[in-house]
Amino acid sequence: MDEKEARQRKIQARLDKYNAAIEELRAKAAMAGARARRKYVDQVQELQIRRDAMKLALLELSQAGSHSWTLFRQEMGEGFGRVKNAMEAARAELRGQHKCS
């Protein structure tokens, strides 16, 4: 397996993990009060948009040449960081909301 293929598998595994986290946030948001629920629904939607952008990037990777591959690696690293930070913030807020309920 070459580096590009290994990277594709790693990205897909992360996307699967993010999908599970989004579902977890949806479930927790459903249990929150109405005011908090709207806030968390908005956060989940934002995460889905970012996740979908990563899916598109993965598709582009599968079609990328060597120069594009180098640029792609840099962009995906930044993209995963943004999605991870957003998910962690949403989880932290849900934990805080749960404690206050």
C-alpha atoms as one frame of an Amber mdcrd trajectory, in Angstrom:
protein
   0.000   0.000   0.000   1.451   3.387  -0.976   1.362   6.545   1.142  -1.609
   8.010  -0.705  -3.711   4.884  -0.214  -2.722   4.657   3.449  -3.711   8.296
   3.907  -7.069   7.655   2.249  -7.781   4.826   4.677  -6.744   6.959   7.633
  -9.000   9.820   6.492 -11.918   7.452   6.009 -11.403   6.076   9.515 -11.456
   9.611  10.916 -14.602  10.422   8.966 -16.256   7.317  10.403 -15.228   8.450
  13.888 -16.618  11.943  13.243 -19.891  10.463  11.991 -20.241   8.539  15.239
 -19.444  11.656  17.261 -22.050  13.669  15.352 -24.654  11.025  16.119 -23.653
  11.089  19.783 -24.026  14.880  19.870 -27.430  14.621  18.205 -28.604  12.187
  20.862 -27.352  14.375  23.700 -28.855  17.485  22.117 -32.209  15.725  21.907
 -32.120  15.293  25.680 -31.223  18.952  26.349 -33.751  21.698  27.042 -35.380
  23.468  24.093 -33.095  26.511  24.229 -29.924  24.439  24.451 -31.205  21.979
  21.865 -31.339  24.671  19.158 -27.770  25.661  19.927 -26.535  22.080  19.669
 -28.518  21.390  16.517 -26.760  24.382  14.950 -23.379  23.016  16.054 -24.155
  19.575  14.648 -25.134  21.150  11.332 -21.863  23.075  11.243 -19.922  19.879
  11.941 -21.814  18.076   9.190 -20.892  20.798   6.705 -17.227  20.490   7.657
 -17.406  16.691   7.530 -18.991  16.820   4.085 -16.211  19.119   2.877 -13.717
  16.522   4.091 -15.595  13.813   2.199 -15.300  15.876  -0.958 -11.604  16.358
  -0.296 -11.214  12.598   0.093 -12.829  12.119  -3.289 -10.444  14.681  -4.758
  -7.526  12.853  -3.166  -8.479   9.660  -4.925  -8.102  11.538  -8.203  -5.056
  13.661  -7.270  -1.661  13.633  -8.952   1.586  13.910  -6.970   1.658  17.743
  -6.770  -1.996  17.886  -5.771  -1.353  15.162  -3.212   1.265  17.294  -1.444
  -1.092  20.278  -1.231  -3.928  18.025  -0.167  -1.990  16.635   2.792  -1.433
  20.126   4.153  -5.058  21.180   3.722  -6.494  17.994   5.226  -4.343  18.339
   8.320  -5.749  21.816   8.873  -9.306  20.668   8.099  -9.189  17.773  10.551
  -7.898  20.123  13.222 -10.841  22.493  12.742 -13.404  19.676  12.818 -11.806
  18.124  15.906 -11.803  21.461  17.750 -15.445  22.113  16.868 -16.491  18.655
  18.058 -14.601  19.006  21.315 -16.213  22.405  21.952 -19.689  21.004  21.288
 -19.061  18.048  23.594 -17.770  20.340  26.341 -20.861  22.512  26.082 -23.117
  19.477  26.194 -21.335  18.236  29.312 -21.763  21.661  30.901 -25.443  21.773
  29.958 -26.000  18.276  31.311 -24.489  19.232  34.690 -26.727  22.306  34.942
 -29.933  20.389  34.154
